[in-house]
Structures are given as C-alpha cells and as structure tokens.
C-alpha cells in the first residue's frame, strides 16, 4: 500500500498529486481506507491523507448530523486524543427541513497537537486559552491579529494587504494583484503591445471574525494606468489563531475580448523588507523528492579564500553568520568583491521541467542555476531577522507558473507568485476553428453529425469563465531550517484535511442514502469492487500518462478514446474534454464517501476546482450556465444547467466548508432564468413549444439541475421560498398526463409562482436517455425524502420502474412505448433498483441486476490494460480501448447505488 502522508509526498513527487498509489498500474491496490467498524467512535476524525500533518496551519472541515439530532443552536467542542479540550469555532452549513442541523463546519487553530486527529462532539465549548484571532475595524482598513502575526488590510486602493507584522517588525508589505496582457498572441503580425494592470479594491467584507478563524473577502478589478478596468477578482484571506501564515484564495473572471486580450501573466506581488547583511540573506526554492535549492544572496562558499567552517556552515543552514571578526581575514576584508545576486526566477513552463535562474541585477545577464522536473511551488526570501515563505498549490500541474524574487540586494525584495507565467506564450482563448462554413442550422447539424460538435457562431466564447488558485504566505521571524521549508512545501501542495469516517457520513443519512460501505464478502461483490477500483486506477494513471495538466485543463478528464490513434479524441468536436458529461463528478464523490480514500478525494477535489470555474460562466451572456464537452472547455454552443448544476459541487462544499464553492453554487441559482434565451434543445426538430409560459424546460437534465441548485440553497438558508419553488415543480410534474414521461413543460423560473410547471405537450409521451444521468437520480432521491409529496414520489417511482422496462410493460402502463430507447440501460439499472427498494419488489430487483450485468455480454471489458509502445504512440501508454468516460461514470454510479439499494438481492 502507498503511504499518502505529507512526509512521503516528496518521495513520489514526480507522480500526480494524491494519485501516487495508482500511477504504476491501473489495477494497483487501492489506497488505505479508514476502518468501517460498526463500533467505531463516529465523533472521531481522521487526517485524510493518512498521517498527522507535520505543520498544523489550522484546519476546517464539515460534519453531517442525522435528521433531528441537534437543534440549530447546538454547541460543539473538540478534544484531543488524551481528552484535553481544544479551541474550536463552529458555524452551520445546512439544515434539515425540521430545522435541525444537517451540516456544520468546524475550525481548529494552528499549532495544536495534531499527532492524532481530534474528536468533535456536541457540548459546550471550552473557554479558549492562548492565541485568538481578533479583527479590528477602522474607517480605512481592517486589522487581523492571529496572536503571532498582525495584518493590515486597506478598504480601497491597490493593496490587498498593506502590511504584515510579527513581534512589531514588518515582514511583508504592499501585496497587490498584477496582470499583463498582449494585444496579439504573438509577433507574427507586427509588434506586440503589452499593458500592465494592478488590482483596485471595490469592496472589503468581513465574513468571519474568530476566535479561531477569520475570513476577509476582497472584491475588485484590475486597472491599467490608462483607466481600463476588467478581470474582476474575489480574494479571500484566511487567518487562523496561532498561525504565522495566511491562506489566499484567489479567483478571477475573464471578461475581455478574446480577439484582443491575450493574458500574459497574472499573479500576486508583495515586498519583503530586508535588514540583514547580504551574506545573511537567504533564497530558497523547494524541489522534487524533498530537495531544496538554497543559496545566500552573497555566497560565502566555493571562494578562493575560506571564511571559515563556522561561517560556511551558518550560511548554508540559514543562520546568521558569526561576527566578521571571526572570519578568515582575506574574506573579511574583501567580501564586498563577491557578486551579490539580486534577482531569481523559478519557471515551470510545462509539467515535466522547471528552471531556476539568477542575475546580479537588472541590465545584466541571467545565469542558469538549476533544473528539475516538477517543482512544488514554494520559495523563501529573508534572513536572520525575518522573511517570507510563499507557495502556490498545484504549481506544476497548472503550468505555466513562476516564482520571482527581485532586488534581494536592496532594502526590500519584490516577490511575485505568478499563477500564469509571463515567460510563457500569452493565453490564446480564441475559438479553435473558423466555423467550417457552418452558417445555417442545417449546416450546424451536419457538423454535429460528423464530429459531435454542437457549433453555433459566437457561442464558443471564454467571456465569463474563471479560475481559482490557492497561495500560502508565511511571515517568519527568521530563515526556516531546510527541513521546515520542505514541510511547508508539502503543506502547500497537499493541505492537511480533516475528515470523518465513511460510516459517519452513512449514518447521518446525507446525499440520498444511495451508497454503502465496500463489501467483498461474495464473488459477485468482489467482482464489482474490483472493477470500481480498476476504473478509478485507470483514470488516475491516465492523468499522468496523457498529461492532463495545464492552467485551464487540470482537473478535467477526456470524454472518448480513439483506439486507432491510441489517443483520446482531444481534437474531435464533442469527444474531447468531458466537462462533467454523464456525471463523473458524482461517481468520484460517492466513491470517496464509501471508501474514505485520499486519492479519490484529491482527484475529485481537482475536478471540482476545474469544473466549478472553467466549465461555468460567472459573468456575461451565459452567466449561470455551463458548457457541454468540447475541444475547448468553453467551445460548445450547448450552454446548459446540467453542467453548472450544484449537484457536482455540494459534496466538496459540505465536506470542507469551502467558501468559493459556496459562491459558485449561489451564482447558478438563476440558471433557470436563462433557459429560454439559451434553450438547450433549440436545435432539435419537433420540440415542444413553451406555450404562454416564460420558458420550456425538460424534467430531467434541466429541472433536475435546478433542483440541485434550489435544494442546496434551501438547506443552506432554511428559507421557505426555496422549498416552495421545489414543491411547485413537484406538484406540476405529478399533475402531468404521464408524470416524468411527459418529458417537459412550460415553466415559470421567477415571480410569485416561481418553479411552477404547466402542460404544453398534451397527451404526448417523451423520454430521453439523458434525463436521469446528470444528477437527477441523486437529487430526486434526496427530494422525496425532504419534501413529502406522495403524487410526485409515485411519478418518480413510475419513471424509475418503467424506463428500462420491457416494451409490453411500457405499453400496458403508458399506452405506448415511452421512446427513451435502450441507450445507457446499464446506468439506468439503478433507477430500477431504486423502484425495487421502495416498492420492496424482489422481482424488480432481480431485473435491475440483470440490466446491470448486461454491461459486457461479449466479455471484452477485462480489467487489464495493453501496453502500446514504439512507433505506434509518441510515448509508451497502457490503454483499455473499451473504456469511455460516459460508461465509466454511469457504470460506477450504478454499481455503487445498486449495491446500496438491492445488495441483498445480489446473487453469485
């Protein structure tokens, strides 16, 4: 088994983060999972990655509670492994319909003993002794004090952080955002003009005030010297009691002209005051496998004359050197003749190579200093009297990235953490083809027929997409030891995360009761579990061997394979990036919930960061909608709520209390107001008209996505408005002539009757193989538990039972076949299982298992890969040509849910 602890992270740093145990073979053994004993203490937590963090920077997690167990004003406390009380800050995340707590968030401070994960339980919290976070408001600024560092945050201007002090000494100052754009993608068509933009704050919001955790949100835009404002940003600053660090969550939206605005560098810049002599100033960059590049600004080693062993040893260790009087005389008298190096850069322009270079100062040549493969993205500049360590998460995975230190020979060094390197080619977000002559609707349908690309002129726009990045800054009293800086780099790349046991999530009854704990007690169960492990292992390895990395791409996976080219169809219309098509996000999150595996969590975490940012529009014409799969993440003209739905994000939000994901889920609340303007089936012949109503939406991919958005808002706020909106939709569907098999209805997205459906189809039957595969199954399972509406539940059970039913059964119940066909019948076996469970119908349960086992009638889907090497492929790859992401996601969900619903009916 692979150890996924931060201690061992750098031993395997050349592999995808969090996936190291699966990158050597697709059939490798799964990562260790927590024990699932029924006698386990469900209050006990665990460190997700298997061992306690070497640096406790503060931690936040979400915990579920069974319905009715705790009232909304319930207090909680935390104790360590010895039963000693720990400081704890608690706030609600969601409520059950009866007003009891469903999810709570909890924060623990920095510096507490984390050798064994603590327990969180109901009860009055202990009085907090020791360091606390305090927030002080003034007219022009906010001051946050962790007990170790004090940060001053202006309410306006360019600076996100005016200063960070420690022990009365300024360690960091003048933190701003910076962006650079070119007016052309390259110099082929004439000289390129570059424009610089700095941050301008429009709003400063205190979201939490302590005592364990404080959160300050900064909103604004980037502005040029000529006054142009664009690239809106939202930055959250996180402070934990007792911490010498602060976490920066940076999000920006691209809202420019993709024909003119070629972003070439976006980063966070700040100054670090330097007080030490040049030979007592230290520069550090973390490398692979626990390595560290460490030098002095004025190096005292390797000279023709020796300053003395004690001097050399101190500088290498990052300590102040002995007094000059103790140096070798020649070095003492002539050390000013040693070059001092003021500027440094670490650039990671691709996933497999980084370079460190340095120069004495501007106007002089750069000297190559070191090379490596994958940098963890952490550096340091400072000396014996203080300095700053800085790190960017997913540094090599989201290349091109860069760390810059400038003017380390001056009174203050300038540091820039580049989330997109200015040394890389400028971002070119233009649509990838010229339309291929598709000017009419008929021509667009021809393109769809040929390449599966849903093209429409002007729809493949990046305006409104976003990206978020995580940065950690440490204000240090002195240069850290080499070992400590390596620990910091590990904490940046894999932030310590507390989690509950799978049993805890299961017993709380959250997420629809559609999953169970892994069980290999029979041959049939063993076969299913083996395939679940194989499929995840396969995709984990594909990320690495296919290099699914890059600023806009990391976190997504491909849609369909091309066995002739031995390559995924990265350049073929709608077969390229997956963009949540058929719910791989849900497959991963349910796989994590039931197993507790860190590798699955980290994979799903990278996916939710990507899909919630890049695949969704956060501004502009399509705000609130997502984009169907395409060669470019934003390229498809099908802008749909089925991609932006909160169904894919709520897992991560509740497990981690992540505010950014909370923002995104609230953004998509208005997605249903866009469904007439950007009708997802506007190109389909014979579609039902909306009648006199504001919009026409389908009951599956459309309304199922709306349910996820509205239900999540209801449970987050308890506002009855959202329950009523759901209830109107439920009543409307139940009143349709054929319930869900009516297919769609006239819809009121807003107003006094918001959420209501109206019949615009008459007695027409309609079903689609896509209706239930974008979270509808999972959301309906929750909906019928949370809102008691018998007619709606009956309509849903009818749909579940009849979708895969034999033709004669459909005719008997509906008067005619429903028209949904047999596509994705294996994935729909979980609908049959759901109906069987609720109706206690053993015969239907057996039918569901027959549908499930029909996945591979010819026995082609063996749990093996084939090695392709030599001239058949650019690099050797292990392929399984039968795998597609659509089938994998739906088979995985069916396997997990069938085991939970009708596992007692599974025979060998």
BELVENSUL-V428125 format. One record per pair of residues at least 24 apart in sequence whose C-alpha atoms are under 7 Angstrom apart, sorted by the first residue. I is the first residue (numbers start at 0). J is the second residue. D is the distance in whole Angstrom. If there is no record, write none. Layout:
# BELVENSUL-V428125
((I:J:D) (I:J:D))
This chain:
# BELVENSUL-V428125
((0:28:7) (0:30:6) (0:31:7) (1:30:6) (3:48:5) (3:49:6) (4:48:5) (4:49:5) (4:50:5) (5:52:7) (5:489:6) (8:489:7) (9:287:6) (9:288:4) (9:289:5) (10:288:5) (10:289:7) (11:288:7) (12:287:6) (12:288:6) (13:373:6) (14:543:7) (15:543:6) (17:597:7) (17:598:5) (17:601:6) (17:602:7) (18:539:6) (18:598:5) (21:536:5) (21:539:6) (21:540:6) (22:539:7) (22:540:5) (25:533:6) (25:536:5) (25:537:4) (25:540:6) (26:533:5) (26:536:6) (27:536:7) (29:532:7) (30:596:6) (30:598:7) (31:596:7) (32:594:6) (32:595:5) (32:596:5) (33:500:6) (33:595:6) (35:501:7) (35:502:6) (41:503:5) (42:118:5) (42:119:6) (42:120:6) (43:117:6) (43:118:4) (43:119:7) (43:499:7) (44:116:6) (44:117:6) (44:118:6) (44:497:7) (44:498:6) (44:499:5) (44:500:7) (45:116:5) (45:497:6) (45:498:5) (45:499:6) (46:116:6) (46:496:6) (46:497:5) (46:498:6) (47:496:6) (47:497:6) (47:498:6) (47:597:6) (48:597:5) (51:113:6) (51:114:5) (51:115:6) (52:113:7) (52:495:6) (53:486:7) (54:486:7) (55:109:5) (55:110:5) (55:111:7) (55:113:7) (56:109:4) (56:110:7) (56:242:6) (57:107:6) (57:108:4) (57:109:4) (57:239:6) (58:106:6) (58:107:5) (58:108:7) (58:496:7) (58:497:7) (59:104:7) (59:105:6) (59:106:4) (59:107:7) (59:655:6) (60:104:6) (60:105:6) (60:106:7) (60:497:6) (60:498:7) (60:654:6) (60:655:4) (60:656:6) (61:102:6) (61:103:6) (61:104:4) (61:105:6) (61:653:5) (61:654:5) (61:655:5) (61:656:6) (62:102:5) (62:103:5) (62:104:6) (62:654:7) (63:101:6) (63:102:4) (63:103:7) (63:504:6) (63:507:6) (64:100:6) (64:101:5) (64:102:6) (64:507:5) (65:101:7) (65:507:4) (65:508:6) (66:95:6) (66:99:6) (66:101:7) (67:97:7) (67:99:5) (68:99:7) (69:99:5) (69:100:6) (70:98:7) (70:99:5) (70:100:6) (71:98:7) (71:99:5) (71:100:5) (74:121:6) (74:122:5) (74:123:5) (74:124:7) (75:119:7) (75:120:6) (75:121:4) (75:122:5) (75:123:6) (75:124:6) (76:119:6) (76:120:6) (76:121:6) (76:122:6) (76:123:6) (76:124:4) (76:125:7) (77:117:7) (77:118:6) (77:119:4) (77:120:6) (78:117:6) (78:118:6) (78:119:7) (79:117:5) (79:118:6) (80:115:6) (80:117:6) (84:125:6) (86:125:7) (86:127:5) (86:211:7) (87:211:6) (88:210:7) (88:211:6) (92:715:6) (93:714:5) (93:715:4) (93:716:7) (94:714:5) (94:715:6) (94:717:6) (95:714:6) (96:785:6) (102:653:7) (104:656:6) (106:211:7) (106:212:7) (107:211:6) (108:211:6) (108:239:5) (108:240:5) (108:241:6) (109:239:6) (109:240:6) (109:241:5) (109:242:5) (110:241:6) (130:240:6) (130:241:5) (131:210:5) (131:211:6) (131:240:5) (131:241:7) (132:209:5) (132:210:5) (132:211:6) (132:212:6) (132:213:7) (132:239:6) (132:240:5) (133:208:7) (133:209:6) (133:210:6) (134:208:6) (145:238:7) (145:239:6) (145:240:5) (145:241:5) (145:242:6) (146:240:6) (146:241:5) (147:241:6) (147:242:6) (147:243:6) (148:243:6) (154:200:7) (154:202:7) (154:203:6) (155:200:5) (155:201:6) (156:199:5) (156:200:6) (157:197:7) (157:198:5) (157:199:5) (157:200:6) (170:271:6) (170:272:6) (170:385:6) (170:386:6) (170:387:7) (170:474:6) (171:269:7) (171:270:6) (171:271:5) (171:272:7) (171:474:7) (172:269:6) (172:270:5) (172:271:6) (173:269:5) (173:270:6) (174:267:7) (174:268:5) (174:269:4) (174:270:7) (175:267:6) (175:268:5) (175:269:6) (176:266:6) (176:267:5) (176:268:6) (177:265:6) (177:266:5) (177:267:6) (177:268:7) (178:264:5) (178:265:4) (178:266:6) (179:262:6) (179:263:5) (179:264:5) (179:265:7) (180:260:6) (180:261:5) (180:262:4) (180:263:5) (181:260:6) (181:261:5) (181:262:6) (181:263:6) (182:259:5) (182:260:6) (182:261:6) (183:259:6) (183:261:6) (184:261:6) (184:425:6) (184:427:6) (195:223:6) (196:221:5) (196:222:5) (196:223:4) (197:221:5) (197:222:5) (197:223:6) (198:222:6) (210:240:7) (211:239:6) (211:240:5) (212:238:6) (212:239:5) (212:240:6) (213:237:6) (213:238:5) (213:239:7) (214:238:6) (229:254:7) (229:255:7) (230:254:6) (243:473:6) (243:474:6) (243:475:7) (244:471:7) (244:472:5) (244:473:4) (244:474:6) (245:471:6) (245:472:5) (245:473:7) (246:470:6) (246:471:5) (246:472:6) (247:469:6) (247:470:5) (247:471:6) (248:467:7) (248:468:6) (248:469:5) (248:470:6) (249:467:5) (249:468:5) (249:469:6) (250:465:7) (250:466:6) (250:467:4) (250:468:6) (251:465:6) (251:466:6) (251:467:7) (252:463:6) (252:464:6) (252:465:4) (252:466:7) (253:462:6) (253:463:6) (253:464:6) (253:465:6) (254:462:5) (254:463:6) (255:462:6) (257:428:6) (257:429:5) (258:429:6) (261:425:6) (261:426:5) (261:427:6) (262:425:6) (262:426:5) (263:421:5) (263:424:7) (263:425:4) (263:426:6) (264:417:7) (264:419:5) (264:420:5) (264:421:4) (265:417:6) (265:418:6) (265:419:5) (266:415:6) (266:416:5) (266:417:4) (266:418:5) (266:419:7) (267:415:6) (267:416:5) (267:417:7) (268:414:6) (268:415:4) (268:416:6) (269:413:6) (269:414:5) (269:415:7) (270:411:6) (270:412:6) (270:413:4) (270:414:6) (271:386:7) (271:387:7) (271:411:5) (271:412:5) (271:413:6) (272:410:6) (272:411:4) (272:412:6) (273:381:6) (273:410:5) (273:411:5) (273:412:7) (274:384:7) (274:410:7) (275:382:6) (275:383:7) (275:384:7) (277:408:7) (279:314:7) (279:319:6) (279:320:7) (279:382:6) (279:383:7) (280:381:6) (280:382:4) (281:317:6) (281:380:6) (281:381:6) (281:382:6) (282:379:6) (282:380:5) (282:381:7) (283:378:5) (283:379:5) (283:380:7) (284:377:6) (284:378:4) (284:379:7) (285:374:7) (285:375:6) (285:376:7) (285:377:5) (285:378:6) (285:485:6) (285:488:7) (286:374:5) (286:375:6) (287:373:6) (287:374:6) (289:485:6) (296:339:6) (296:340:5) (296:341:7) (296:407:7) (297:337:7) (297:338:6) (297:339:5) (297:340:6) (304:329:7) (304:330:6) (305:330:7) (306:330:5) (316:480:7) (317:478:6) (317:480:7) (318:383:6) (318:478:7) (319:383:5) (339:408:7) (340:408:7) (341:405:6) (341:406:5) (341:407:4) (341:408:5) (342:404:6) (342:405:4) (342:406:6) (342:407:6) (343:403:6) (343:404:5) (343:405:6) (344:401:7) (344:402:6) (344:403:5) (344:404:6) (345:401:6) (345:402:5) (345:403:7) (346:400:6) (346:401:4) (346:402:7) (347:395:6) (347:398:6) (347:399:6) (347:400:5) (347:401:6) (348:398:6) (348:399:4) (348:400:6) (348:423:6) (349:398:5) (349:399:6) (350:395:5) (350:396:6) (350:398:6) (350:548:7) (375:488:6) (375:492:6) (377:488:5) (381:478:6) (382:477:6) (382:478:5) (383:477:5) (383:478:6) (384:476:6) (384:477:5) (385:475:5) (385:476:4) (385:477:4) (385:478:6) (386:474:6) (386:475:5) (386:476:7) (386:477:6) (386:478:6) (387:472:7) (387:473:5) (387:474:5) (387:475:6) (388:472:6) (388:473:5) (388:474:7) (389:471:6) (389:472:5) (389:473:6) (390:470:6) (390:471:5) (390:472:7) (390:488:7) (390:491:6) (391:469:6) (391:470:5) (391:471:7) (391:491:7) (392:469:6) (392:470:6) (392:491:5) (392:492:5) (393:492:6) (396:548:5) (396:549:6) (396:553:6) (397:548:6) (397:549:4) (397:550:4) (397:553:6) (398:549:5) (398:550:6) (399:423:6) (399:549:7) (399:550:7) (428:461:6) (430:459:6) (430:460:7) (430:634:7) (450:571:6) (450:572:5) (450:573:7) (451:572:6) (451:573:5) (451:574:7) (452:572:4) (452:573:4) (452:629:7) (452:635:7) (453:635:6) (453:636:6) (453:637:6) (454:635:6) (454:636:5) (455:636:5) (458:636:5) (459:633:6) (459:634:4) (459:635:6) (459:636:6) (460:633:6) (460:634:7) (461:633:6) (462:619:7) (463:616:5) (463:617:5) (463:618:4) (463:619:6) (463:622:7) (464:612:6) (464:613:5) (464:614:7) (464:615:6) (464:616:5) (464:617:6) (465:612:5) (465:613:5) (465:617:7) (466:612:5) (466:613:6) (500:595:7) (501:592:6) (501:593:5) (501:594:6) (501:595:6) (510:781:7) (511:777:6) (511:780:5) (511:781:5) (513:896:5) (513:899:6) (513:900:7) (514:589:7) (514:593:7) (514:895:6) (514:896:5) (514:899:5) (515:593:6) (515:898:7) (515:899:5) (516:593:5) (516:594:7) (517:593:7) (517:594:7) (522:907:6) (523:906:7) (523:907:5) (527:894:7) (530:862:7) (531:891:6) (533:862:7) (544:876:7) (551:613:7) (553:609:7) (554:605:5) (554:606:4) (554:608:7) (554:609:5) (555:606:6) (555:609:7) (558:883:6) (558:884:5) (558:885:7) (559:883:5) (559:884:6) (560:880:7) (560:883:7) (562:880:6) (565:872:7) (569:630:6) (570:630:6) (571:630:7) (572:629:6) (572:630:6) (573:628:5) (573:629:4) (573:630:7) (574:628:7) (574:629:6) (575:628:7) (575:629:5) (575:630:5) (576:628:6) (576:629:6) (576:630:6) (576:632:7) (577:628:5) (578:610:7) (578:614:6) (578:627:6) (578:628:5) (578:632:7) (578:642:7) (579:642:6) (580:628:7) (580:885:7) (581:772:5) (581:773:6) (581:885:6) (581:888:6) (581:889:7) (582:772:7) (582:773:6) (582:774:7) (582:888:6) (583:888:5) (584:647:6) (585:647:6) (586:888:6) (586:891:6) (586:892:5) (588:650:7) (607:648:6) (611:663:7) (615:643:6) (623:666:6) (623:667:4) (623:669:6) (623:670:5) (624:667:7) (624:670:6) (637:679:6) (638:677:7) (638:679:7) (639:679:6) (640:670:6) (640:701:6) (640:704:6) (641:700:6) (641:701:6) (641:704:5) (641:773:6) (643:667:7) (644:704:5) (644:707:6) (644:708:6) (645:707:5) (645:708:5) (646:707:5) (646:774:6) (664:708:7) (667:708:7) (668:708:6) (668:709:6) (671:705:7) (671:748:6) (672:748:6) (687:760:6) (689:745:5) (689:759:6) (690:745:7) (690:759:6) (692:745:5) (692:746:6) (692:747:7) (693:746:6) (693:747:6) (694:745:6) (694:746:5) (694:747:7) (695:743:7) (695:744:6) (695:745:4) (695:746:5) (696:743:6) (696:744:6) (696:745:7) (696:746:7) (697:742:6) (697:743:4) (697:744:7) (698:739:6) (698:742:6) (698:743:5) (699:770:4) (699:771:6) (699:775:6) (700:769:7) (700:770:5) (700:771:7) (700:773:6) (703:774:7) (703:775:5) (703:778:7) (704:774:7) (706:778:7) (707:778:6) (724:753:6) (724:754:5) (725:754:6) (727:754:6) (727:755:5) (728:754:5) (728:755:5) (728:756:6) (729:791:6) (730:791:6) (731:755:6) (731:756:5) (731:757:6) (732:756:7) (732:791:7) (733:790:6) (733:791:5) (733:794:6) (736:762:6) (738:794:5) (739:794:6) (739:795:7) (739:798:6) (740:764:6) (740:765:5) (740:766:6) (740:798:7) (740:817:7) (741:765:5) (742:766:6) (764:817:6) (765:817:6) (765:818:6) (766:817:6) (766:818:6) (766:819:5) (767:819:5) (768:819:6) (768:822:6) (768:823:7) (796:834:5) (799:830:4) (799:831:5) (799:833:7) (799:834:6) (800:830:7) (800:831:5) (800:834:6) (803:827:7) (824:850:7) (825:850:6) (825:851:5) (825:853:7) (825:854:6) (825:890:7) (826:889:5) (826:890:5) (826:893:5) (828:893:7) (829:893:5) (829:896:6) (829:897:6) (832:897:6) (832:900:6) (832:901:6) (833:900:6) (836:900:6) (836:901:6) (844:901:6) (844:904:7) (845:904:7))
